[in-house]
Amino acid sequence: MNLHHDEVRKQRSTLAVCPSAKENVCVTDILYEIIEKETYKKDYEKITLGLLFVPETYDTVIQSIKKIADSGIWN
């Protein structure tokens, strides 16, 4: 079953573990904040990078997140 992202957001908005699904929360803004503040950089480099089968630099991952944010999917 393919649900449109608005339907998924509505379903998840009641869950405490999905704060990004709440009304008036802009996922794009959250992604840009993560990029700008390097929120997960230390975690990525110390933990996540060691778990990957194919290592990828933080900068490459951030560029992918930026492409997603720039796509306007949540606008």
N, CA, C and O atoms as a MOPAC input file, in Angstrom:
PM7 MOZYME 1SCF
protein

 N      0.84100 1    -1.16800 1     0.00000 1
 C      0.00000 1     0.00000 1     0.00000 1
 C      0.89400 1     1.24200 1     0.00000 1
 O      1.71500 1     1.40800 1     0.90200 1
 N      0.74800 1     2.09800 1    -0.98300 1
 C      1.50300 1     3.34000 1    -1.06600 1
 C      0.67300 1     4.48500 1    -0.52200 1
 O     -0.34700 1     4.85700 1    -1.10300 1
 N      1.11200 1     5.04100 1     0.59400 1
 C      0.40500 1     6.17400 1     1.18100 1
 C      1.11500 1     7.46100 1     0.81400 1
 O      2.34300 1     7.53300 1     0.86000 1
 N      0.37700 1     8.44200 1     0.46200 1
 C      0.91600 1     9.77100 1     0.20100 1
 C      1.53900 1    10.28100 1     1.49600 1
 O      1.05600 1     9.95500 1     2.58100 1
 N      2.60800 1    11.07900 1     1.39900 1
 C      3.30600 1    11.50200 1     2.61700 1
 C      2.40900 1    12.29100 1     3.57000 1
 O      2.64900 1    12.26900 1     4.77700 1
 N      1.39100 1    12.98400 1     3.07500 1
 C      0.46200 1    13.70000 1     3.96600 1
 C     -0.34200 1    12.72300 1     4.82000 1
 O     -0.61400 1    12.98400 1     5.99200 1
 N     -0.71800 1    11.59500 1     4.21800 1
 C     -1.47000 1    10.58100 1     4.95900 1
 C     -0.58700 1     9.93800 1     6.02700 1
 O     -1.02100 1     9.70500 1     7.15600 1
 N      0.65400 1     9.65800 1     5.65000 1
 C      1.59400 1     9.06500 1     6.60300 1
 C      1.83500 1    10.03200 1     7.75600 1
 O      1.85200 1     9.63800 1     8.92200 1
 N      2.02200 1    11.29800 1     7.41400 1
 C      2.25800 1    12.30900 1     8.45200 1
 C      1.07300 1    12.38500 1     9.41500 1
 O      1.25700 1    12.48200 1    10.62800 1
 N     -0.13300 1    12.34100 1     8.87200 1
 C     -1.33200 1    12.40000 1     9.71200 1
 C     -1.37200 1    11.20800 1    10.66900 1
 O     -1.67400 1    11.36400 1    11.85200 1
 N     -1.06800 1    10.02900 1    10.15200 1
 C     -1.08200 1     8.83300 1    10.99300 1
 C     -0.02500 1     8.89900 1    12.09000 1
 O     -0.27400 1     8.48800 1    13.22300 1
 N      1.14600 1     9.41100 1    11.75500 1
 C      2.25500 1     9.44500 1    12.70700 1
 C      2.19600 1    10.62800 1    13.66800 1
 O      2.87800 1    10.62400 1    14.69400 1
 N      1.40200 1    11.62400 1    13.35400 1
 C      1.37500 1    12.84700 1    14.16900 1
 C      0.93800 1    12.60200 1    15.60800 1
 O      1.23300 1    13.40900 1    16.48900 1
 N      0.25300 1    11.51800 1    15.85000 1
 C     -0.20400 1    11.21200 1    17.20800 1
 C      0.83600 1    10.44000 1    18.01900 1
 O      0.65800 1    10.23400 1    19.22000 1
 N      1.90500 1    10.01700 1    17.37700 1
 C      2.93000 1     9.22400 1    18.05400 1
 C      3.99200 1    10.12300 1    18.68800 1
 O      4.49900 1    11.04000 1    18.04200 1
 N      4.32000 1     9.86600 1    19.92200 1
 C      5.32700 1    10.66700 1    20.63200 1
 C      6.71000 1    10.54300 1    20.00100 1
 O      7.52600 1    11.45800 1    20.11500 1
 N      6.97700 1     9.42900 1    19.34400 1
 C      8.29700 1     9.20200 1    18.74100 1
 C      8.45000 1     9.85700 1    17.37400 1
 O      9.48600 1     9.70300 1    16.72700 1
 N      7.43300 1    10.58200 1    16.93100 1
 C      7.46200 1    11.23100 1    15.61300 1
 C      7.19200 1    12.73300 1    15.71600 1
 O      6.20900 1    13.21700 1    15.15500 1
 N      8.04300 1    13.47600 1    16.41900 1
 C      7.78200 1    14.91300 1    16.55800 1
 C      7.79900 1    15.65400 1    15.22700 1
 O      7.15000 1    16.69200 1    15.09800 1
 N      8.51700 1    15.15100 1    14.24500 1
 C      8.57000 1    15.82700 1    12.94600 1
 C      7.25700 1    15.71100 1    12.18400 1
 O      7.05100 1    16.41800 1    11.19700 1
 N      6.36900 1    14.83300 1    12.62700 1
 C      5.08000 1    14.66700 1    11.96100 1
 C      4.00200 1    15.59100 1    12.52600 1
 O      2.89000 1    15.64600 1    12.00100 1
 N      4.32500 1    16.30100 1    13.57300 1
 C      3.34000 1    17.20200 1    14.18700 1
 C      2.98000 1    18.35000 1    13.24500 1
 O      3.77100 1    18.74500 1    12.38900 1
 N      1.77800 1    18.86900 1    13.42300 1
 C      1.31800 1    20.00400 1    12.62800 1
 C      2.22400 1    21.20800 1    12.88500 1
 O      2.71000 1    21.39800 1    14.00000 1
 N      2.44300 1    21.99400 1    11.88000 1
 C      3.27600 1    23.20300 1    11.94100 1
 C      4.76600 1    22.92900 1    12.12700 1
 O      5.52000 1    23.83900 1    12.47200 1
 N      5.19800 1    21.69300 1    11.90400 1
 C      6.62300 1    21.37000 1    11.93000 1
 C      7.06500 1    21.19400 1    10.48800 1
 O      6.48400 1    20.40700 1     9.74100 1
 N      8.09300 1    21.92700 1    10.10400 1
 C      8.59100 1    21.87000 1     8.73300 1
 C      9.82900 1    20.96900 1     8.68600 1
 O     10.89200 1    21.33300 1     9.19000 1
 N      9.67900 1    19.80300 1     8.08200 1
 C     10.77800 1    18.84700 1     7.98600 1
 C     11.96300 1    19.46600 1     7.25100 1
 O     13.11300 1    19.24100 1     7.62800 1
 N     11.69100 1    20.23300 1     6.22100 1
 C     12.76400 1    20.89000 1     5.47100 1
 C     13.58600 1    21.78600 1     6.38800 1
 O     14.81500 1    21.77600 1     6.31900 1
 N     12.93200 1    22.55400 1     7.23800 1
 C     13.64700 1    23.42100 1     8.18100 1
 C     14.49800 1    22.60600 1     9.14900 1
 O     15.61100 1    23.00700 1     9.49100 1
 N     13.98200 1    21.47700 1     9.58400 1
 C     14.73700 1    20.60000 1    10.48200 1
 C     15.99700 1    20.09500 1     9.78300 1
 O     17.07800 1    20.08500 1    10.37200 1
 N     15.85500 1    19.68100 1     8.53100 1
 C     17.01500 1    19.19100 1     7.78300 1
 C     18.06300 1    20.28200 1     7.60100 1
 O     19.25600 1    20.03400 1     7.77400 1
 N     17.62000 1    21.49100 1     7.25200 1
 C     18.57100 1    22.59700 1     7.09600 1
 C     19.26900 1    22.92000 1     8.41700 1
 O     20.44900 1    23.27100 1     8.42300 1
 N     18.56000 1    22.80700 1     9.52000 1
 C     19.17400 1    23.05200 1    10.83000 1
 C     20.22400 1    21.98600 1    11.14300 1
 O     21.29400 1    22.29700 1    11.66600 1
 N     19.91600 1    20.73700 1    10.82300 1
 C     20.87300 1    19.64400 1    11.02000 1
 C     22.13600 1    19.90200 1    10.20500 1
 O     23.24900 1    19.68700 1    10.68500 1
 N     21.95500 1    20.36300 1     8.97000 1
 C     23.09200 1    20.66000 1     8.09500 1
 C     23.90800 1    21.81800 1     8.65800 1
 O     25.12600 1    21.71600 1     8.80300 1
 N     23.24100 1    22.90200 1     8.96800 1
 C     23.91400 1    24.13000 1     9.41200 1
 C     24.66500 1    23.95100 1    10.73100 1
 O     25.79200 1    24.42400 1    10.88100 1
 N     24.03800 1    23.27100 1    11.67500 1
 C     24.62900 1    23.12600 1    13.01100 1
 C     25.50500 1    21.88400 1    13.15600 1
 O     26.10300 1    21.65700 1    14.20800 1
 N     25.57700 1    21.08100 1    12.09000 1
 C     26.33600 1    19.82000 1    12.12800 1
 C     25.92500 1    18.99100 1    13.34500 1
 O     26.76400 1    18.44300 1    14.06100 1
 N     24.63700 1    18.91700 1    13.55300 1
 C     24.04700 1    18.29800 1    14.73400 1
 C     24.54500 1    16.87800 1    14.99400 1
 O     24.79500 1    16.51300 1    16.14200 1
 N     24.69100 1    16.08400 1    13.94900 1
 C     25.04500 1    14.67600 1    14.12400 1
 C     26.45700 1    14.34400 1    13.66200 1
 O     26.79800 1    13.16700 1    13.54500 1
 N     27.28400 1    15.34600 1    13.39700 1
 C     28.62100 1    15.09100 1    12.84600 1
 C     29.47800 1    14.22000 1    13.76800 1
 O     30.03600 1    13.21800 1    13.32200 1
 N     29.58500 1    14.58400 1    15.03200 1
 C     30.41600 1    13.80500 1    15.96100 1
 C     29.90100 1    12.37800 1    16.09000 1
 O     30.68400 1    11.42900 1    16.06100 1
 N     28.59400 1    12.22600 1    16.23200 1
 C     27.98500 1    10.90100 1    16.33400 1
 C     28.26600 1    10.08500 1    15.07900 1
 O     28.62400 1     8.91000 1    15.16100 1
 N     28.10200 1    10.70900 1    13.92700 1
 C     28.33200 1    10.00700 1    12.66500 1
 C     29.77500 1     9.52500 1    12.57900 1
 O     30.02800 1     8.36600 1    12.24900 1
 N     30.71900 1    10.41300 1    12.87600 1
 C     32.13200 1    10.07200 1    12.73400 1
 C     32.61600 1     9.08600 1    13.79600 1
 O     33.48600 1     8.26300 1    13.51400 1
 N     32.07100 1     9.15300 1    15.01000 1
 C     32.51300 1     8.26600 1    16.08700 1
 C     31.79200 1     6.92500 1    16.10500 1
 O     32.37900 1     5.91400 1    16.49200 1
 N     30.52600 1     6.90200 1    15.69200 1
 C     29.72900 1     5.68300 1    15.82600 1
 C     29.27100 1     5.13600 1    14.48000 1
 O     29.63500 1     4.02500 1    14.09600 1
 N     28.47900 1     5.91600 1    13.77200 1
 C     27.83000 1     5.43200 1    12.55100 1
 C     28.83600 1     4.98400 1    11.50000 1
 O     28.65500 1     3.93500 1    10.88200 1
 N     29.87700 1     5.75200 1    11.29100 1
 C     30.86900 1     5.43400 1    10.26700 1
 C     31.45200 1     4.03600 1    10.46900 1
 O     31.70700 1     3.32200 1     9.50000 1
 N     31.66100 1     3.65000 1    11.71200 1
 C     32.19800 1     2.33000 1    12.01500 1
 C     31.22100 1     1.19300 1    11.78700 1
 O     31.62800 1     0.03200 1    11.73900 1
 N     29.95700 1     1.50000 1    11.64900 1
 C     28.93300 1     0.47400 1    11.43200 1
 C     28.64300 1     0.21800 1     9.95700 1
 O     27.96900 1    -0.75300 1     9.61300 1
 N     29.14400 1     1.07600 1     9.09800 1
 C     28.83100 1     0.98600 1     7.67300 1
 C     29.68900 1    -0.05700 1     6.97000 1
 O     30.88700 1    -0.16200 1     7.23600 1
 N     29.08100 1    -0.82500 1     6.07700 1
 C     29.82900 1    -1.77400 1     5.25700 1
 C     30.65200 1    -1.03400 1     4.21400 1
 O     31.76000 1    -1.44900 1     3.87400 1
 N     30.10600 1     0.05600 1     3.71500 1
 C     30.80200 1     0.91100 1     2.75400 1
 C     30.88800 1     2.30000 1     3.38700 1
 O     29.90500 1     3.04100 1     3.37300 1
 N     32.03500 1     2.65800 1     3.93400 1
 C     32.16800 1     3.95800 1     4.59900 1
 C     31.90600 1     5.12600 1     3.65100 1
 O     32.28100 1     5.09000 1     2.47900 1
 N     31.27400 1     6.13000 1     4.16600 1
 C     30.97600 1     7.35000 1     3.40000 1
 C     31.26400 1     8.54000 1     4.29900 1
 O     30.93400 1     8.52300 1     5.48400 1
 N     31.87400 1     9.56500 1     3.74000 1
 C     32.21800 1    10.72900 1     4.55300 1
 C     30.95600 1    11.45300 1     5.01100 1
 O     29.90000 1    11.36900 1     4.38400 1
 N     31.09900 1    12.15500 1     6.10700 1
 C     29.99800 1    12.95800 1     6.62900 1
 C     29.56400 1    13.98700 1     5.59400 1
 O     28.36800 1    14.20700 1     5.39800 1
 N     30.52500 1    14.61500 1     4.93400 1
 C     30.19800 1    15.64100 1     3.93700 1
 C     29.36400 1    15.08000 1     2.79000 1
 O     28.45200 1    15.74800 1     2.30400 1
 N     29.66600 1    13.86800 1     2.35800 1
 C     28.87700 1    13.24500 1     1.29100 1
 C     27.45200 1    12.98000 1     1.76200 1
 O     26.49300 1    13.21300 1     1.02600 1
 N     27.32100 1    12.49800 1     2.98100 1
 C     25.99200 1    12.23300 1     3.54400 1
 C     25.20200 1    13.53400 1     3.66000 1
 O     24.01600 1    13.57700 1     3.33200 1
 N     25.85700 1    14.58900 1     4.12600 1
 C     25.19400 1    15.88500 1     4.27500 1
 C     24.75500 1    16.42800 1     2.91800 1
 O     23.69000 1    17.03600 1     2.81500 1
 N     25.55400 1    16.21800 1     1.88300 1
 C     25.15600 1    16.66400 1     0.54200 1
 C     23.88500 1    15.93700 1     0.09100 1
 O     23.02700 1    16.52800 1    -0.56400 1
 N     23.77100 1    14.66700 1     0.44100 1
 C     22.55300 1    13.91400 1     0.10800 1
 C     21.35000 1    14.46400 1     0.86800 1
 O     20.26400 1    14.59800 1     0.30400 1
 N     21.54100 1    14.77900 1     2.13800 1
 C     20.45400 1    15.36000 1     2.93100 1
 C     20.05600 1    16.71700 1     2.36600 1
 O     18.87200 1    17.05100 1     2.31900 1
 N     21.04300 1    17.49700 1     1.93900 1
 C     20.75500 1    18.80400 1     1.34100 1
 C     19.93500 1    18.64800 1     0.06000 1
 O     19.01100 1    19.42600 1    -0.17700 1
 N     20.25700 1    17.66100 1    -0.76000 1
 C     19.48100 1    17.41900 1    -1.98800 1
 C     18.03100 1    17.08600 1    -1.64900 1
 O     17.10500 1    17.54400 1    -2.31700 1
 N     17.84800 1    16.29000 1    -0.61400 1
 C     16.48700 1    15.94400 1    -0.18800 1
 C     15.76000 1    17.19700 1     0.29100 1
 O     14.61300 1    17.43200 1    -0.08700 1
 N     16.42100 1    17.99800 1     1.11800 1
 C     15.80100 1    19.23200 1     1.62400 1
 C     15.47800 1    20.18600 1     0.47700 1
 O     14.40800 1    20.79400 1     0.45100 1
 N     16.40800 1    20.31300 1    -0.46900 1
 C     16.21800 1    21.21600 1    -1.60900 1
 C     15.13600 1    20.74000 1    -2.57900 1
 O     14.62200 1    21.52800 1    -3.37400 1
 N     14.79200 1    19.46100 1    -2.51500 1
 C     13.81900 1    18.90200 1    -3.46200 1
 C     12.41500 1    19.47200 1    -3.27200 1
 O     11.60200 1    19.44800 1    -4.19600 1
 N     12.13200 1    19.98400 1    -2.07000 1
 C     10.81600 1    20.55300 1    -1.81000 1
 C      9.73600 1    19.52300 1    -1.54200 1
 O      8.54900 1    19.84700 1    -1.59500 1
 N     10.11700 1    18.30700 1    -1.26100 1
 C      9.13700 1    17.23600 1    -1.05400 1
 C      8.15300 1    17.54700 1     0.07400 1
 O      7.00700 1    17.09900 1     0.03300 1
 N      8.58900 1    18.31100 1     1.08200 1
 C      7.69800 1    18.62000 1     2.20900 1
 C      7.05400 1    19.99200 1     2.10500 1
 O      6.38300 1    20.42800 1     3.04000 1
 N      7.24200 1    20.66700 1     1.00900 1
 C      6.63900 1    22.00400 1     0.84100 1
 C      5.19100 1    21.89600 1     0.42500 1
 O      4.52500 1    22.91400 1     0.23800 1

